Amino acid sequence: MQHKLNISKRLLAIARMVDKSSSIIDVGCDHALLDIYLSQNKQIKNAIASDIKEGAINQAKKNVLISNVNNVDVRLGDGLNVLNEADLVDTIVISGMGSQKIISILKENNTWLKKINTIIIQSNKDNYNIRKAITSMGYYIKDESLVEERQIIYVIIKFEKGKLKYSNKQLRYGPVLLKRKDDLFIKMIKAQVSKNDVIIKKLPFSKLFLKVSLKIKNFNLKKEIR
Ligand SMILES: C[S@@+](CC[C@H](N)C(=O)[O-])C[C@H]1O[C@@H](n2cnc3c(N)ncnc32)[C@H](O)[C@@H]1O
């Protein structure tokens, strides 16, 4: 019997971005929950679930075993170094890491990108740099979504191979999110404005330049949700 897995709202939102029948590598899989979920729901052909931490990999292997799935291959290693020539992968998923780490994982082994049609990212911060870096690697933004869990709003971005030009504003807020402007987008922008307001209030007069630049930032943010 198969033990069906429940995953968090955030992981579920990432899973929704994965195309049916794709072959994925989930870099930094931790306990491989996303991969097991995708396999159990017959959404993928196969998954390579990799992590740099031995403890995570050992747990991932146990989870794969008890979940009774046969198309999730768990591997220990750094970033895309775990891949071999024979691997059939068309999708990279990286979630729950910082933007710099995500970008360096993709840049370090960019020859693998020849095989990769789709990149799905959930970065813990700085989606501006994520969008900028990955679109400059020859991908465009196919889809974006927001999900709130434990009072944190997460941004998930799906890139596909191809070229599109983006304005600075689109790279900052997300071209798809900007078009949609759904309730969570408005909530996220309002939270950013409030956070900046607190900083503005606390800053001493000697930091006038920073104060003014934050005020301008807030002015622009408010314009987006008017
Ligand atoms: C916060 S967890 C996120 C786990 C999962 N992807 C998620 O979204 O819930 C980040 C994971 O990335 C792994 N990691 C960090 N750097 C890595 C690298 N260079 N290569 C592979 N895994 C890495 C960590 O060991 C950790 O398990």
Ligand as a Chemical Component Dictionary entry (heavy atoms), coordinates in Angstrom:
data_LIG
# 
_chem_comp.id                   LIG 
_chem_comp.type                 NON-POLYMER 
_chem_comp.pdbx_formal_charge   0 
_chem_comp.three_letter_code    LIG 
# 
loop_
_chem_comp_atom.comp_id 
_chem_comp_atom.atom_id 
_chem_comp_atom.alt_atom_id 
_chem_comp_atom.type_symbol 
_chem_comp_atom.charge 
_chem_comp_atom.model_Cartn_x 
_chem_comp_atom.model_Cartn_y 
_chem_comp_atom.model_Cartn_z 
_chem_comp_atom.pdbx_ordinal 
LIG C1  C1  C 0  15.554 25.315 3.300  1  
LIG S1  S1  S 1  15.866 23.811 2.504  2  
LIG C2  C2  C 0  14.618 23.793 1.271  3  
LIG C3  C3  C 0  14.155 22.410 1.010  4  
LIG C4  C4  C 0  13.112 22.272 -0.096 5  
LIG N1  N1  N 0  13.670 22.552 -1.392 6  
LIG C5  C5  C 0  11.934 23.148 0.169  7  
LIG O1  O1  O 0  11.682 24.086 -0.599 8  
LIG O2  O2  O -1 11.236 22.922 1.175  9  
LIG C6  C6  C 0  17.318 24.119 1.541  10 
LIG C7  C7  C 0  18.035 22.830 1.202  11 
LIG O3  O3  O 0  19.027 23.112 0.217  12 
LIG C8  C8  C 0  20.165 22.335 0.493  13 
LIG N2  N2  N 0  21.315 22.945 -0.198 14 
LIG C9  C9  C 0  21.937 24.105 0.101  15 
LIG N3  N3  N 0  22.927 24.337 -0.770 16 
LIG C10 C10 C 0  22.905 23.323 -1.663 17 
LIG C11 C11 C 0  23.695 23.004 -2.819 18 
LIG N4  N4  N 0  24.691 23.791 -3.218 19 
LIG N5  N5  N 0  23.400 21.874 -3.493 20 
LIG C12 C12 C 0  22.396 21.064 -3.097 21 
LIG N6  N6  N 0  21.627 21.311 -2.006 22 
LIG C13 C13 C 0  21.879 22.425 -1.309 23 
LIG C14 C14 C 0  20.233 22.329 2.007  24 
LIG O4  O4  O 0  21.010 21.263 2.499  25 
LIG C15 C15 C 0  18.749 22.220 2.390  26 
LIG O5  O5  O 0  18.340 20.888 2.561  27 
# 
loop_
_chem_comp_bond.comp_id 
_chem_comp_bond.atom_id_1 
_chem_comp_bond.atom_id_2 
_chem_comp_bond.value_order 
_chem_comp_bond.pdbx_ordinal 
LIG C1  S1  SING 1  
LIG S1  C2  SING 2  
LIG S1  C6  SING 3  
LIG C2  C3  SING 4  
LIG C3  C4  SING 5  
LIG C4  N1  SING 6  
LIG C4  C5  SING 7  
LIG C5  O1  DOUB 8  
LIG C5  O2  SING 9  
LIG C6  C7  SING 10 
LIG C7  O3  SING 11 
LIG C7  C15 SING 12 
LIG O3  C8  SING 13 
LIG C8  N2  SING 14 
LIG C8  C14 SING 15 
LIG N2  C9  SING 16 
LIG N2  C13 SING 17 
LIG C9  N3  DOUB 18 
LIG N3  C10 SING 19 
LIG C10 C11 SING 20 
LIG C10 C13 DOUB 21 
LIG C11 N4  SING 22 
LIG C11 N5  DOUB 23 
LIG N5  C12 SING 24 
LIG C12 N6  DOUB 25 
LIG N6  C13 SING 26 
LIG C14 O4  SING 27 
LIG C14 C15 SING 28 
LIG C15 O5  SING 29 
# 
